[in-house]
């Protein structure tokens, strides 16, 4: 089963990828860095969701 942290994390990673690509194409380093930060934040959020699922399954 998938929880909301996993879904939000994956969505944030996708948003970050798009922002990073737009930043690269437009030469806007601020947007590119913001996209990278969103990707990292999304990975962390998904990892938290994965951990919650493991705990839930263990109980």
C-alpha positions in Angstrom: 0.0 0.0 0.0 1.1 3.5 -0.7 0.8 6.3 1.9 0.5 10.1 1.3 4.2 10.8 2.1 5.3 8.4 -0.6 3.0 10.0 -3.2 3.9 13.6 -2.2 7.6 12.7 -2.2 7.4 11.3 -5.7 5.4 14.3 -6.9 7.9 16.7 -5.4 10.8 14.8 -7.1 9.1 15.2 -10.4 8.4 18.9 -9.9 12.0 19.3 -8.9 13.2 17.5 -12.1 11.1 19.8 -14.2 12.3 23.0 -12.4 15.9 21.8 -12.7 15.5 21.2 -16.4 13.9 24.6 -17.0 16.6 26.3 -15.0 19.3 24.6 -17.2 17.5 25.5 -20.4 16.9 29.1 -19.5 20.3 29.5 -17.8 18.6 30.5 -14.6 20.8 28.9 -11.9 18.4 29.9 -9.1 15.6 27.9 -10.6 18.0 25.0 -11.3 19.2 25.0 -7.7 15.6 25.2 -6.4 14.7 22.2 -8.5 17.6 20.2 -7.1 16.5 21.1 -3.6 12.9 20.0 -4.4 14.2 16.7 -5.7 16.2 16.1 -2.5 13.2 17.1 -0.3 11.0 14.7 -2.3 13.5 11.8 -1.9 13.5 12.5 1.9 9.7 12.6 2.1 9.4 9.4 0.1 11.9 7.7 2.3 9.9 8.7 5.4 6.8 7.3 3.7 8.6 4.0 2.9 9.8 3.8 6.6 6.2 4.3 7.8 5.0 1.5 5.5 7.6 -0.9 6.8 6.6 -0.1 10.4 2.9 -0.6 9.5 3.6 -3.9 7.9 5.7 -5.1 10.8 2.9 -4.5 13.3 
